[in-house]
C-alpha cells in the first residue's frame, strides 16, 4: 500500500511576535519608506506572515501608511502605485511608541517583498523619529527582514517638494 502525504497543512497555527528595531533617535522627518521581505523558514514552514500594526513615535499628528508590491524603489513620487492601509491622527509621543493598526493588514508570503511608507502630514519635519542606517538589515528574524529605507522631508506624501534621503 502507498503512503499518501498531504501537500499542505489543514490547520492554522497562530503565533504572535514583535519585531523590535533599535531606536537611536538620530533624526525626525515627515516620512519613512522601507521594504519588508518575507523569507522561507525551512525549520518551521510558513504560509504567510501577517503584519497588523506598526509602532512609531515623534510629533506624529495626521498620519498615513501605504504599501506597494515588490519594494519602494522607483515609486517614491508615484502615489498611484501604493495602497493606503491607515489614515488617522495620533497624539504626539516622544517617549513611547504609538500603535498604528493596519486595515487591511500586510500579508506576506515567503519570497515576497513590500515597500512600506509611513508619513506624517504635519507642517513640520518632526513627525517621525528615524534612525540612520547602521547595517545592511534593520531587523532580521526567522520570518522577515526589515531593510534600511529612506526619509522624506515634506508634509505632502509622495511629494517632490521636500528632499528624500537614503538610508
Buried (B, 14 or more C-beta within 10 A) or exposed (E): EEEEEEEEEEEEEEEEEEBEEEEEEEBBBBBBBBBBBBBEBEEEEBEEBEBBEBBBBBBBBBBBBBBBEEBBEEBBEEBEBBEEBBEEEBEEBEEEEBEBEBEEEBBBEBEBBBBBBBBBBBEEBBBBBBBEBEEEEBBBEEBBBBBBBBBBBBBBBBBEEBEBBEB
